[in-house]
Structure formats: structure tokens, C-alpha cells
Amino acid sequence: MELAVNRADPDMPDTTPAGRSIYYVDQLQAMQWIREAWEEMEVRVIENCFRKTGVVFASDKENEAPPRREKVSMGDLLI
């Protein structure tokens, strides 16, 4: 939003790319914002998001592996 405000300010030099709105963001700027947001995110927030999806299983042991499926031979799968 700060970028758009700066572009809309008449006292600021024109930084809006030609033919674009004040809200235009190029790919590099978007990637930089994503990286900054990712680095500011707490690890526990990301862990909780994955835990709620079921991708990460809640457990008391920090390094516990997820449950394994029974091994099935390829011959059993063929019709």
C-alpha cells in the first residue's frame, strides 16, 4: 500500500510505470514482498497450519516419522 501511496503523491517523482495503475507491482517486487513476509513468519504458525491440514501429525515426539503403509508387491497390484 505504501508503494501505491507514494505513486499517488503529487510531490513524489512519477514512479508509476507508463500505462499502469498506481497499484501495479512487477514480479520482482512481489517476490521480494513474499520473501520478507515468509522470513517474518514464526515457525509455529506454519507448523500449526500444516498440522490442521493433516499433512503433519500432532505428536509428543518431535522427530517421530508418520505411520507407514503395509508394503504391497507390484504383482499384487496388476490385474
Biopython code that builds the backbone (N, CA, C, O; Angstrom):
import numpy as np
from Bio.PDB.StructureBuilder import StructureBuilder

atoms = [
    (1, "MET", "N", (0.822, -1.177, 0.000)),
    (1, "MET", "CA", (0.000, 0.000, 0.000)),
    (1, "MET", "C", (0.873, 1.251, 0.000)),
    (1, "MET", "O", (0.537, 2.256, -0.625)),
    (2, "GLU", "N", (1.988, 1.175, 0.703)),
    (2, "GLU", "CA", (2.906, 2.321, 0.739)),
    (2, "GLU", "C", (3.374, 2.685, -0.663)),
    (2, "GLU", "O", (3.496, 3.863, -1.001)),
    (3, "LEU", "N", (3.635, 1.667, -1.475)),
    (3, "LEU", "CA", (4.067, 1.906, -2.852)),
    (3, "LEU", "C", (3.001, 2.687, -3.624)),
    (3, "LEU", "O", (3.327, 3.633, -4.341)),
    (4, "ALA", "N", (1.744, 2.301, -3.482)),
    (4, "ALA", "CA", (0.651, 2.992, -4.172)),
    (4, "ALA", "C", (0.500, 4.423, -3.667)),
    (4, "ALA", "O", (0.259, 5.339, -4.453)),
    (5, "VAL", "N", (0.642, 4.616, -2.361)),
    (5, "VAL", "CA", (0.535, 5.963, -1.788)),
    (5, "VAL", "C", (1.644, 6.853, -2.326)),
    (5, "VAL", "O", (1.397, 8.002, -2.693)),
    (6, "ASN", "N", (2.859, 6.332, -2.376)),
    (6, "ASN", "CA", (3.979, 7.114, -2.917)),
    (6, "ASN", "C", (3.749, 7.475, -4.381)),
    (6, "ASN", "O", (4.081, 8.580, -4.810)),
    (7, "ARG", "N", (3.189, 6.557, -5.136)),
    (7, "ARG", "CA", (2.939, 6.824, -6.556)),
    (7, "ARG", "C", (1.821, 7.844, -6.747)),
    (7, "ARG", "O", (1.818, 8.581, -7.732)),
    (8, "ALA", "N", (0.874, 7.893, -5.816)),
    (8, "ALA", "CA", (-0.255, 8.817, -5.927)),
    (8, "ALA", "C", (0.086, 10.208, -5.407)),
    (8, "ALA", "O", (-0.621, 11.168, -5.711)),
    (9, "ASP", "N", (1.155, 10.329, -4.631)),
    (9, "ASP", "CA", (1.550, 11.617, -4.041)),
    (9, "ASP", "C", (2.067, 12.545, -5.136)),
    (9, "ASP", "O", (3.035, 12.205, -5.817)),
    (10, "PRO", "N", (1.443, 13.711, -5.322)),
    (10, "PRO", "CA", (1.880, 14.621, -6.390)),
    (10, "PRO", "C", (3.278, 15.199, -6.157)),
    (10, "PRO", "O", (3.922, 15.654, -7.103)),
    (11, "ASP", "N", (3.753, 15.185, -4.908)),
    (11, "ASP", "CA", (5.088, 15.717, -4.609)),
    (11, "ASP", "C", (6.204, 14.710, -4.885)),
    (11, "ASP", "O", (7.382, 15.068, -4.894)),
    (12, "MET", "N", (5.830, 13.454, -5.109)),
    (12, "MET", "CA", (6.832, 12.415, -5.386)),
    (12, "MET", "C", (7.075, 12.358, -6.891)),
    (12, "MET", "O", (6.163, 12.603, -7.680)),
    (13, "PRO", "N", (8.304, 12.033, -7.286)),
    (13, "PRO", "CA", (8.546, 11.856, -8.724)),
    (13, "PRO", "C", (7.696, 10.700, -9.251)),
    (13, "PRO", "O", (7.386, 9.764, -8.513)),
    (14, "ASP", "N", (7.330, 10.769, -10.503)),
    (14, "ASP", "CA", (6.461, 9.746, -11.084)),
    (14, "ASP", "C", (7.197, 8.418, -11.166)),
    (14, "ASP", "O", (8.108, 8.244, -11.975)),
    (15, "THR", "N", (6.786, 7.483, -10.313)),
    (15, "THR", "CA", (7.406, 6.155, -10.305)),
    (15, "THR", "C", (6.476, 5.095, -10.868)),
    (15, "THR", "O", (6.833, 3.918, -10.914)),
    (16, "THR", "N", (5.288, 5.499, -11.297)),
    (16, "THR", "CA", (4.346, 4.546, -11.864)),
    (16, "THR", "C", (4.760, 4.221, -13.291)),
    (16, "THR", "O", (4.932, 5.128, -14.106)),
    (17, "PRO", "N", (4.925, 2.921, -13.610)),
    (17, "PRO", "CA", (5.272, 2.561, -14.990)),
    (17, "PRO", "C", (4.215, 3.078, -15.962)),
    (17, "PRO", "O", (3.029, 3.120, -15.636)),
    (18, "ALA", "N", (4.646, 3.462, -17.136)),
    (18, "ALA", "CA", (3.736, 4.013, -18.150)),
    (18, "ALA", "C", (2.609, 3.035, -18.457)),
    (18, "ALA", "O", (2.845, 1.849, -18.684)),
    (19, "GLY", "N", (1.398, 3.540, -18.462)),
    (19, "GLY", "CA", (0.241, 2.723, -18.807)),
    (19, "GLY", "C", (-0.225, 1.801, -17.694)),
    (19, "GLY", "O", (-1.075, 0.944, -17.935)),
    (20, "ARG", "N", (0.302, 1.944, -16.484)),
    (20, "ARG", "CA", (-0.074, 1.067, -15.362)),
    (20, "ARG", "C", (-0.766, 1.884, -14.273)),
    (20, "ARG", "O", (-0.616, 3.105, -14.212)),
    (21, "SER", "N", (-1.523, 1.204, -13.419)),
    (21, "SER", "CA", (-2.168, 1.900, -12.305)),
    (21, "SER", "C", (-1.156, 2.078, -11.173)),
    (21, "SER", "O", (-0.068, 1.503, -11.202)),
    (22, "ILE", "N", (-1.530, 2.880, -10.180)),
    (22, "ILE", "CA", (-0.627, 3.090, -9.038)),
    (22, "ILE", "C", (-0.461, 1.812, -8.225)),
    (22, "ILE", "O", (0.462, 1.709, -7.417)),
    (23, "TYR", "N", (-1.353, 0.827, -8.432)),
    (23, "TYR", "CA", (-1.290, -0.432, -7.685)),
    (23, "TYR", "C", (-0.480, -1.511, -8.399)),
    (23, "TYR", "O", (-0.328, -2.615, -7.877)),
    (24, "TYR", "N", (0.038, -1.205, -9.579)),
    (24, "TYR", "CA", (0.817, -2.178, -10.346)),
    (24, "TYR", "C", (2.055, -2.595, -9.553)),
    (24, "TYR", "O", (2.759, -1.754, -8.994)),
    (25, "VAL", "N", (2.309, -3.896, -9.513)),
    (25, "VAL", "CA", (3.501, -4.445, -8.866)),
    (25, "VAL", "C", (4.127, -5.419, -9.848)),
    (25, "VAL", "O", (3.451, -6.317, -10.351)),
    (26, "ASP", "N", (5.416, -5.249, -10.125)),
    (26, "ASP", "CA", (6.065, -6.191, -11.035)),
    (26, "ASP", "C", (6.423, -7.471, -10.281)),
    (26, "ASP", "O", (6.350, -7.524, -9.053)),
    (27, "GLN", "N", (6.807, -8.484, -11.024)),
    (27, "GLN", "CA", (7.059, -9.797, -10.448)),
    (27, "GLN", "C", (8.181, -9.760, -9.417)),
    (27, "GLN", "O", (8.068, -10.399, -8.371)),
    (28, "LEU", "N", (9.251, -9.035, -9.681)),
    (28, "LEU", "CA", (10.368, -8.968, -8.744)),
    (28, "LEU", "C", (9.933, -8.360, -7.415)),
    (28, "LEU", "O", (10.281, -8.877, -6.353)),
    (29, "GLN", "N", (9.175, -7.268, -7.466)),
    (29, "GLN", "CA", (8.700, -6.631, -6.233)),
    (29, "GLN", "C", (7.811, -7.589, -5.445)),
    (29, "GLN", "O", (7.933, -7.681, -4.224)),
    (30, "ALA", "N", (6.922, -8.301, -6.128)),
    (30, "ALA", "CA", (6.042, -9.261, -5.464)),
    (30, "ALA", "C", (6.851, -10.367, -4.799)),
    (30, "ALA", "O", (6.552, -10.764, -3.672)),
    (31, "MET", "N", (7.872, -10.865, -5.489)),
    (31, "MET", "CA", (8.715, -11.918, -4.922)),
    (31, "MET", "C", (9.473, -11.417, -3.697)),
    (31, "MET", "O", (9.640, -12.159, -2.729)),
    (32, "GLN", "N", (9.926, -10.181, -3.726)),
    (32, "GLN", "CA", (10.628, -9.613, -2.576)),
    (32, "GLN", "C", (9.683, -9.478, -1.384)),
    (32, "GLN", "O", (10.067, -9.774, -0.252)),
    (33, "TRP", "N", (8.457, -9.037, -1.628)),
    (33, "TRP", "CA", (7.483, -8.926, -0.538)),
    (33, "TRP", "C", (7.166, -10.290, 0.053)),
    (33, "TRP", "O", (7.051, -10.427, 1.271)),
    (34, "ILE", "N", (7.023, -11.305, -0.801)),
    (34, "ILE", "CA", (6.736, -12.662, -0.323)),
    (34, "ILE", "C", (7.876, -13.162, 0.547)),
    (34, "ILE", "O", (7.639, -13.746, 1.605)),
    (35, "ARG", "N", (9.105, -12.941, 0.116)),
    (35, "ARG", "CA", (10.266, -13.386, 0.889)),
    (35, "ARG", "C", (10.309, -12.689, 2.250)),
    (35, "ARG", "O", (10.554, -13.333, 3.270)),
    (36, "GLU", "N", (10.074, -11.389, 2.267)),
    (36, "GLU", "CA", (10.068, -10.653, 3.534)),
    (36, "GLU", "C", (8.988, -11.189, 4.470)),
    (36, "GLU", "O", (9.235, -11.382, 5.661)),
    (37, "ALA", "N", (7.799, -11.426, 3.937)),
    (37, "ALA", "CA", (6.700, -11.939, 4.758)),
    (37, "ALA", "C", (7.031, -13.328, 5.292)),
    (37, "ALA", "O", (6.753, -13.629, 6.453)),
    (38, "TRP", "N", (7.624, -14.179, 4.451)),
    (38, "TRP", "CA", (7.981, -15.535, 4.860)),
    (38, "TRP", "C", (9.009, -15.496, 5.985)),
    (38, "TRP", "O", (8.894, -16.252, 6.950)),
    (39, "GLU", "N", (10.006, -14.631, 5.878)),
    (39, "GLU", "CA", (11.053, -14.547, 6.890)),
    (39, "GLU", "C", (10.531, -13.986, 8.210)),
    (39, "GLU", "O", (11.089, -14.286, 9.265)),
    (40, "GLU", "N", (9.479, -13.183, 8.173)),
    (40, "GLU", "CA", (8.903, -12.623, 9.392)),
    (40, "GLU", "C", (7.937, -13.586, 10.075)),
    (40, "GLU", "O", (7.597, -13.397, 11.243)),
    (41, "MET", "N", (7.493, -14.614, 9.360)),
    (41, "MET", "CA", (6.523, -15.566, 9.894)),
    (41, "MET", "C", (7.177, -16.451, 10.951)),
    (41, "MET", "O", (8.288, -16.942, 10.753)),
    (42, "GLU", "N", (6.491, -16.652, 12.069)),
    (42, "GLU", "CA", (7.002, -17.532, 13.115)),
    (42, "GLU", "C", (6.836, -18.988, 12.680)),
    (42, "GLU", "O", (5.850, -19.345, 12.036)),
    (43, "VAL", "N", (7.805, -19.813, 13.036)),
    (43, "VAL", "CA", (7.792, -21.225, 12.649)),
    (43, "VAL", "C", (6.541, -21.916, 13.174)),
    (43, "VAL", "O", (5.941, -22.724, 12.466)),
    (44, "ARG", "N", (6.146, -21.613, 14.391)),
    (44, "ARG", "CA", (4.986, -22.305, 14.980)),
    (44, "ARG", "C", (3.697, -22.015, 14.206)),
    (44, "ARG", "O", (2.801, -22.858, 14.173)),
    (45, "VAL", "N", (3.590, -20.843, 13.586)),
    (45, "VAL", "CA", (2.401, -20.513, 12.788)),
    (45, "VAL", "C", (2.319, -21.435, 11.574)),
    (45, "VAL", "O", (1.252, -21.958, 11.255)),
    (46, "ILE", "N", (3.444, -21.631, 10.904)),
    (46, "ILE", "CA", (3.490, -22.513, 9.732)),
    (46, "ILE", "C", (3.212, -23.952, 10.149)),
    (46, "ILE", "O", (2.454, -24.659, 9.484)),
    (47, "GLU", "N", (3.828, -24.390, 11.257)),
    (47, "GLU", "CA", (3.594, -25.749, 11.756)),
    (47, "GLU", "C", (2.117, -25.965, 12.061)),
    (47, "GLU", "O", (1.560, -27.004, 11.706)),
    (48, "ASN", "N", (1.480, -25.007, 12.708)),
    (48, "ASN", "CA", (0.061, -25.138, 13.044)),
    (48, "ASN", "C", (-0.806, -25.227, 11.797)),
    (48, "ASN", "O", (-1.773, -25.988, 11.773)),
    (49, "CYS", "N", (-0.477, -24.465, 10.767)),
    (49, "CYS", "CA", (-1.245, -24.530, 9.516)),
    (49, "CYS", "C", (-1.169, -25.924, 8.909)),
    (49, "CYS", "O", (-2.190, -26.483, 8.507)),
    (50, "PHE", "N", (0.035, -26.488, 8.840)),
    (50, "PHE", "CA", (0.192, -27.824, 8.271)),
    (50, "PHE", "C", (-0.449, -28.874, 9.170)),
    (50, "PHE", "O", (-1.033, -29.834, 8.670)),
    (51, "ARG", "N", (-0.351, -28.711, 10.480)),
    (51, "ARG", "CA", (-0.942, -29.670, 11.411)),
    (51, "ARG", "C", (-2.457, -29.730, 11.203)),
    (51, "ARG", "O", (-3.035, -30.816, 11.238)),
    (52, "LYS", "N", (-3.101, -28.599, 10.990)),
    (52, "LYS", "CA", (-4.558, -28.567, 10.807)),
    (52, "LYS", "C", (-4.987, -29.228, 9.503)),
    (52, "LYS", "O", (-6.115, -29.711, 9.405)),
    (53, "THR", "N", (-4.112, -29.258, 8.502)),
    (53, "THR", "CA", (-4.452, -29.916, 7.240)),
    (53, "THR", "C", (-4.313, -31.426, 7.334)),
    (53, "THR", "O", (-4.842, -32.154, 6.494)),
    (54, "GLY", "N", (-3.598, -31.903, 8.358)),
    (54, "GLY", "CA", (-3.355, -33.329, 8.493)),
    (54, "GLY", "C", (-2.084, -33.772, 7.794)),
    (54, "GLY", "O", (-1.729, -34.949, 7.852)),
    (55, "VAL", "N", (-1.393, -32.854, 7.132)),
    (55, "VAL", "CA", (-0.137, -33.191, 6.468)),
    (55, "VAL", "C", (0.922, -33.508, 7.517)),
    (55, "VAL", "O", (1.752, -34.396, 7.318)),
    (56, "VAL", "N", (0.894, -32.786, 8.629)),
    (56, "VAL", "CA", (1.810, -33.019, 9.740)),
    (56, "VAL", "C", (0.967, -33.541, 10.883)),
    (56, "VAL", "O", (-0.043, -32.934, 11.239)),
    (57, "PHE", "N", (1.368, -34.654, 11.460)),
    (57, "PHE", "CA", (0.612, -35.268, 12.534)),
    (57, "PHE", "C", (1.070, -34.729, 13.879)),
    (57, "PHE", "O", (2.271, -34.651, 14.137)),
    (58, "ALA", "N", (0.138, -34.357, 14.734)),
    (58, "ALA", "CA", (0.476, -33.894, 16.076)),
    (58, "ALA", "C", (1.021, -35.079, 16.863)),
    (58, "ALA", "O", (0.434, -36.161, 16.850)),
    (59, "SER", "N", (2.130, -34.877, 17.539)),
    (59, "SER", "CA", (2.701, -35.943, 18.360)),
    (59, "SER", "C", (3.532, -35.328, 19.468)),
    (59, "SER", "O", (3.933, -34.166, 19.404)),
    (60, "ASP", "N", (3.779, -36.138, 20.484)),
    (60, "ASP", "CA", (4.608, -35.675, 21.595)),
    (60, "ASP", "C", (6.079, -35.738, 21.228)),
    (60, "ASP", "O", (6.886, -34.973, 21.755)),
    (61, "LYS", "N", (6.429, -36.636, 20.336)),
    (61, "LYS", "CA", (7.824, -36.786, 19.922)),
    (61, "LYS", "C", (8.086, -35.878, 18.733)),
    (61, "LYS", "O", (7.376, -35.930, 17.729)),
    (62, "GLU", "N", (9.102, -35.054, 18.855)),
    (62, "GLU", "CA", (9.371, -34.053, 17.822)),
    (62, "GLU", "C", (9.779, -34.669, 16.489)),
    (62, "GLU", "O", (9.389, -34.159, 15.438)),
    (63, "ASN", "N", (10.548, -35.745, 16.503)),
    (63, "ASN", "CA", (11.089, -36.310, 15.266)),
    (63, "ASN", "C", (10.416, -37.617, 14.865)),
    (63, "ASN", "O", (10.993, -38.398, 14.107)),
    (64, "GLU", "N", (9.240, -37.861, 15.346)),
    (64, "GLU", "CA", (8.554, -39.108, 15.030)),
    (64, "GLU", "C", (8.124, -39.126, 13.560)),
    (64, "GLU", "O", (7.569, -38.152, 13.052)),
    (65, "ALA", "N", (8.385, -40.237, 12.893)),
    (65, "ALA", "CA", (8.011, -40.377, 11.482)),
    (65, "ALA", "C", (6.512, -40.663, 11.380)),
    (65, "ALA", "O", (5.937, -41.233, 12.307)),
    (66, "PRO", "N", (5.875, -40.284, 10.285)),
    (66, "PRO", "CA", (4.452, -40.595, 10.109)),
    (66, "PRO", "C", (4.265, -42.104, 9.967)),
    (66, "PRO", "O", (5.209, -42.809, 9.612)),
    (67, "PRO", "N", (3.064, -42.607, 10.236)),
    (67, "PRO", "CA", (2.839, -44.052, 10.131)),
    (67, "PRO", "C", (3.076, -44.541, 8.705)),
    (67, "PRO", "O", (2.760, -43.850, 7.736)),
    (68, "ARG", "N", (3.639, -45.746, 8.593)),
    (68, "ARG", "CA", (3.934, -46.311, 7.274)),
    (68, "ARG", "C", (2.820, -47.255, 6.853)),
    (68, "ARG", "O", (2.158, -47.880, 7.682)),
    (69, "ARG", "N", (2.632, -47.342, 5.542)),
    (69, "ARG", "CA", (1.647, -48.269, 4.998)),
    (69, "ARG", "C", (2.283, -49.640, 4.831)),
    (69, "ARG", "O", (3.503, -49.777, 4.747)),
    (70, "GLU", "N", (1.435, -50.637, 4.785)),
    (70, "GLU", "CA", (1.895, -52.001, 4.556)),
    (70, "GLU", "C", (2.488, -52.099, 3.154)),
    (70, "GLU", "O", (1.952, -51.519, 2.210)),
    (71, "LYS", "N", (3.599, -52.836, 3.016)),
    (71, "LYS", "CA", (4.222, -52.998, 1.701)),
    (71, "LYS", "C", (3.359, -53.898, 0.827)),
    (71, "LYS", "O", (2.854, -54.926, 1.276)),
    (72, "VAL", "N", (3.200, -53.495, -0.421)),
    (72, "VAL", "CA", (2.427, -54.263, -1.393)),
    (72, "VAL", "C", (3.314, -54.479, -2.603)),
    (72, "VAL", "O", (3.925, -53.538, -3.110)),
    (73, "SER", "N", (3.387, -55.737, -3.074)),
    (73, "SER", "CA", (4.220, -56.018, -4.240)),
    (73, "SER", "C", (3.504, -55.555, -5.504)),
    (73, "SER", "O", (2.276, -55.474, -5.540)),
    (74, "MET", "N", (4.281, -55.254, -6.536)),
    (74, "MET", "CA", (3.707, -54.810, -7.803)),
    (74, "MET", "C", (2.815, -55.892, -8.410)),
    (74, "MET", "O", (1.809, -55.581, -9.049)),
    (75, "GLY", "N", (3.176, -57.150, -8.214)),
    (75, "GLY", "CA", (2.382, -58.255, -8.751)),
    (75, "GLY", "C", (0.973, -58.285, -8.183)),
    (75, "GLY", "O", (0.028, -58.661, -8.877)),
    (76, "ASP", "N", (0.829, -57.888, -6.918)),
    (76, "ASP", "CA", (-0.497, -57.856, -6.298)),
    (76, "ASP", "C", (-1.369, -56.744, -6.878)),
    (76, "ASP", "O", (-2.597, -56.821, -6.821)),
    (77, "LEU", "N", (-0.738, -55.714, -7.435)),
    (77, "LEU", "CA", (-1.486, -54.585, -7.976)),
    (77, "LEU", "C", (-1.946, -54.824, -9.405)),
    (77, "LEU", "O", (-2.918, -54.219, -9.855)),
    (78, "LEU", "N", (-1.249, -55.709, -10.125)),
    (78, "LEU", "CA", (-1.581, -55.969, -11.530)),
    (78, "LEU", "C", (-2.815, -56.840, -11.637)),
    (78, "LEU", "O", (-3.019, -57.750, -10.833)),
    (79, "ILE", "N", (-3.637, -56.556, -12.637)),
    (79, "ILE", "CA", (-4.879, -57.326, -12.827)),
    (79, "ILE", "C", (-4.594, -58.581, -13.597)),
    (79, "ILE", "O", (-5.507, -59.364, -13.859)),
]
sb = StructureBuilder()
sb.init_structure("model")
sb.init_model(0)
sb.init_chain("A")
sb.init_seg("    ")
for serial, (resi, resn, name, xyz) in enumerate(atoms, 1):
    if name == "N":
        sb.init_residue(resn, " ", resi, " ")
    sb.init_atom(name, np.array(xyz, "f"), 0.0, 1.0, " ", f" {name:<3s}", serial, name[0])
structure = sb.get_structure()
